[in-house]
Each structure stands twice: as C-alpha cells, then as structure tokens.
Amino acid sequence: MNRRLHHPHLIMTGIAILIATAIAAPIELRARQRPAVADFAPPLPASEAQAVVAAVRAAERMQQQSAAEAVPLPAVQNMYFASSGFHISDRTGFLSFWRRNGGELIFGYPISGELIEDGRIVQYFERARFEYHPENLGTEYQVMLSLLGNEITQGYDFPDGQPTQGRLYFPETRQTLGGKFLRFWQKRGGLRIFGYPISEPFEEISPIDGQVRITQYFERARFEYHPEQLPAFYRQMERANGIILSGLHEVQLSDLGRQAMQRRGHTPQAVGPMPGAPAWSPKLFERRIEVNLTQQMLTAFEGDVPVYRAPVATGRDGFNTPAGSFAIYYKLPRQTMTGSAGGESWYVPDVPWVQYVVGGVALHGTYWHDAWGTGVRMSHGCINLNIDDAEWLYHWADIGTRVDVVY
C-alpha cells in the first residue's frame, strides 16, 4: 500500500521543513555542498574515476603485501639503492635525514657505505657528506652536513660581494644571494642544508655537462643555473608577467660529495642488497598528499614522514577548493585550460603537470602568477603550484594517491 497517497499534507509539511532548513543553513555549509567549480571539466565521470582509483589501490595493496611477505621491513630501516649499489641505514639517522630533506633531488644517491673519518661516522652521497653526531642524539642536529664547499674551494680567492637592492647580504661571509639562487636556497633548505654563500655568482665550466654556467659556491654546496630546464614558453611568460618561476632542474647541485670522496682517496665498491634490506622506492610506503587551505601549503608524506613541502594558491571565494579526502584519478603532463562560470570565461594553454583529484579540481603548475603561499587565493577551484613543485609531485604520485584537503 502506498500511504503517501492518503497523506498529502505530510508531503507538503516535509517539503516546507526541508526548504526552511536549507535557508537557515550556514552559508559556509551551503557553499561546500555546491558542486565544485574548477578550472577544468572532469575528464572522467565520477563513477568511472572511483572505479579507476579502487582498481589501482587494490593492485598496489597486493604489491605491498607481497613485498612485505618476501622482505619484511626491519626494525631499523636499511634501504638498498640499486642505482648506486649502496645502502642507507637509520641506525645513525641518515635514512630519515635523507628522506626528510630532499632525498635524491638535493643529495643524490649514496656512493659509499658508512665510513669512519676523523673518529666520526660519515657517509658520502653524490652531492653531500653526512656526519653522525651522537652528542646531539635525538635532536635535529644528530645528522649534519660537512662543509664540502669550503673544502673543495680551499685556495680560492673569492672577492667580497657588495650589498645591493634585491639581494640578501651575509656579513658572516661578506657575500650576497639573489634571484633564482636565493629562491632555491630558501625553498630547499637554507642555511642548514647549504650554509652561507662563500662566493658571488660567476661563470665557470660545469662539472655536470662541461658547459660554461653561472655558478655560486656555498659552505656545503655549489649551485649551477640551467635556464633551458624551464621551457621557453614559461620563460616568456615569466618575463611578460614580471614574476619568478622555477623549473625542477633549473638550479642544479654539483657532485661535491663525489669530488670530496675522490680527494680523500676513497674507492668504495658497490655491493648487493643485504638480507632484509628492500630496494628503495617511495612505493614501499603509503603515499599521501595534504593540502592545508588555511596555511596555503602542501605536504607530501611517505608513511608518516613528510618528504616534500610546497606553497599553493587555491580557489577564491565563489570558486572555493572543496575540502575532503580524495584521490588522484587522472594525469596529464600538459593541458589547455578552458572554462566558463560565474560570468567569466578563460582559455589558458599548456598548463603543466596536471593531476585531477575530484571532479574538475586538479593539482597543476601555474605560470600566470607566483602568489603561492602568500594567502592570495586566485584559482577557480584548482590547487595552483609552481612548475617545479607540480613536476616533482607528478612523478612522485600515482593514480590512487590520496589527497586530503583540510583547513
């Protein structure tokens, strides 16, 4: 029996209650309930996107389970790097330090095992030397980086820099830092990872490719400028808009670790994996991306370890980026951005490193502004990143990688 036919007044009462509730609901709640407006049209229907994510996650769980059964992770993690033939262990904290402070991008791969030098445990990487300081056990200074820039440039006579507008002056070393080298220094670790500048920028033959490159030395590093690593179109947009963009490999670090190791006469031989040491891969851990809308900051996690941070610019009022737990369901290295909403229309070609997370909302690189992390929200719902950050995330994440958008 259909009782609704006998009680029409109940239907009208229910509708009235629903309308009144909707009107009384907070504006913020109603805004969140609206479909997200975004820079892109969704490339897949929601049901198909969910199916893709579910299938990829199921396959990934099976792989992780098989790997764990074959080679269970030891209590003290010890990872094998097949590309160089050496391990990094956490008995000294070297592995955690490597993961938390830039990994391969900053330090390169290990090129030795743990060694004793001057009574201290050290390990060489392509671009750095790690030192174990047991006197600082349990603090952020348990692992420190050697002053390889100072060591490699012994005998050099660098002229002093002069304080000028737009450049930071360091009285400790009487040198300055500006432009893209300053941006890289600030973003990738600053004083703790690179130390003070010990030279001004100058031209020098690159040990990386043999070309004459703009170079600057630091206490722990040597920077080189590779402008071709930011494609020409984005360099043109950078100049046209008067902003600073960054390509992932536009500033590169020299192999000071390898040079220092050779100077000291070390010739370590590559080894095979130790029993119980899995081959290194970010996929050994659950990867997760967190976007904090209040802080306008993105953090990438492997397990509970934060391995990458990047400033973002999210949706402005009326185009708010939706909060919630999502997953990457579609990826494109380039896409033309077109849309029309709220009385606006847009056409933006060659948007780089696009990863869809919900509907038409995507993580992607941005070349028409550099306001990430400033608190200025200017997108139509998408999560804007600098080009270097968007590229790093694109290669690190996979379909199915969780994306939590929070306040």
Secondary structure as UniProt FT lines:
FT   HELIX           3..6
FT   HELIX           8..24
FT   HELIX           27..33
FT   HELIX           46..70
FT   STRAND          78..81
FT   TURN            82..85
FT   STRAND          86..89
FT   HELIX           94..100
FT   TURN            101..102
FT   HELIX           103..107
FT   STRAND          110..117
FT   TURN            118..119
FT   STRAND          120..125
FT   TURN            126..127
FT   STRAND          128..132
FT   HELIX           134..136
FT   TURN            137..138
FT   TURN            140..141
FT   STRAND          143..145
FT   HELIX           148..152
FT   TURN            153..155
FT   TURN            165..166
FT   STRAND          168..170
FT   TURN            171..174
FT   STRAND          175..177
FT   HELIX           179..188
FT   HELIX           190..194
FT   STRAND          202..205
FT   TURN            207..209
FT   STRAND          212..218
FT   STRAND          222..225
FT   HELIX           227..229
FT   HELIX           232..241
FT   TURN            248..249
FT   STRAND          251..253
FT   HELIX           256..263
FT   TURN            264..265
FT   TURN            275..276
FT   HELIX           282..284
FT   STRAND          287..292
FT   TURN            293..296
FT   STRAND          297..302
FT   TURN            303..304
FT   STRAND          305..311
FT   TURN            317..318
FT   STRAND          324..327
FT   STRAND          330..341
FT   TURN            342..343
FT   STRAND          344..358
FT   TURN            359..360
FT   STRAND          361..365
FT   TURN            372..375
FT   STRAND          383..385
FT   HELIX           387..396
FT   TURN            399..400
FT   STRAND          402..406
//
